[in-house]
């Protein structure tokens, strides 16, 4: 069976490894970017996802490149503890919950695909523009620089999926809930940060932070998110995962999260990304003949409470 995967993100690369594990070898992966990107910030991977990674032989490298999330704690804006709950191994799971930089996760997945399938099976600079499919015939995938046919085609091309748009051309843009997010990673001294996942504030004005890497110099690399209800969700602001902004754009209220050293976190960030919190309505089906969807192309969810992983 000839299988085409559109998108070399977390979903597409994990899918490729899963197919290899089941004995499929005629797999081609297409990525729109010119190279496998090291962009992004932190991501929290829960035990049920780590079970999948463990089955693919990636548990050890992922644990080595991450920080284990032992607890999740909720605080008020002023540092009063509301609730602290154990996570991962501490909560009785067989697999840990980890916090890791997205680029580290992508690198580990990419290296495993290259080792098991070959570097020539990942084609970068191939932006998908659509597809065609009829019952009983190979699916045609169209790219800006050509086309290919497959017995099975899977769209793993994210929330702006061209495959999804081909299935549902009248769906429109993603849905915005009025919350804007500012995301970054910052190096902080170990004695100034919490060694677990913290959510502080309220639903429409909150900060999320967790360490994702232990530095050799007594510092942690900390992932943080500032979420703010900025509008009534009518006109969505720029929706671009690589939209970089200055720290002056972040509402002054977030610098009042003193117990999280919020001012220092913001000041120490090399790059700050800004984007609206979006999702999409559920679809009646992810399938059309021999074409299907996976990940954010199928069921994007708000990146809140670790739904993103």
HELIX and SHEET records of a PDB file:
HELIX    1   1 UNK A   10  UNK A   21  1                                  12    
HELIX    2   2 UNK A   47  UNK A   55  1                                   9    
HELIX    3   3 UNK A   59  UNK A   64  1                                   6    
HELIX    4   4 UNK A   88  UNK A   91  5                                   4    
HELIX    5   5 UNK A  102  UNK A  117  1                                  16    
HELIX    6   6 UNK A  119  UNK A  121  5                                   3    
HELIX    7   7 UNK A  162  UNK A  167  1                                   6    
HELIX    8   8 UNK A  190  UNK A  192  5                                   3    
HELIX    9   9 UNK A  247  UNK A  249  5                                   3    
HELIX   10  10 UNK A  252  UNK A  256  5                                   5    
HELIX   11  11 UNK A  258  UNK A  260  5                                   3    
HELIX   12  12 UNK A  262  UNK A  267  1                                   6    
HELIX   13  13 UNK A  296  UNK A  299  1                                   4    
SHEET    1   A 6 UNK A 122  UNK A 123  0                                        
SHEET    2   A 6 UNK A  27  UNK A  30  1                                        
SHEET    3   A 6 UNK A   3  UNK A   6  1                                        
SHEET    4   A 6 UNK A 152  UNK A 155  1                                        
SHEET    5   A 6 UNK A 291  UNK A 293  1                                        
SHEET    6   A 6 UNK A 287  UNK A 288 -1                                        
SHEET    1   B 3 UNK A  42  UNK A  45  0                                        
SHEET    2   B 3 UNK A  98  UNK A 101 -1                                        
SHEET    3   B 3 UNK A  67  UNK A  68 -1                                        
SHEET    1   C 8 UNK A  81  UNK A  86  0                                        
SHEET    2   C 8 UNK A  71  UNK A  75 -1                                        
SHEET    3   C 8 UNK A 197  UNK A 202  1                                        
SHEET    4   C 8 UNK A 205  UNK A 214 -1                                        
SHEET    5   C 8 UNK A 219  UNK A 229 -1                                        
SHEET    6   C 8 UNK A 175  UNK A 189 -1                                        
SHEET    7   C 8 UNK A 272  UNK A 279 -1                                        
SHEET    8   C 8 UNK A 244  UNK A 245 -1                                        
SHEET    1   D 3 UNK A 128  UNK A 132  0                                        
SHEET    2   D 3 UNK A 139  UNK A 143 -1                                        
SHEET    3   D 3 UNK A 146  UNK A 150 -1                                        
END                                                                             
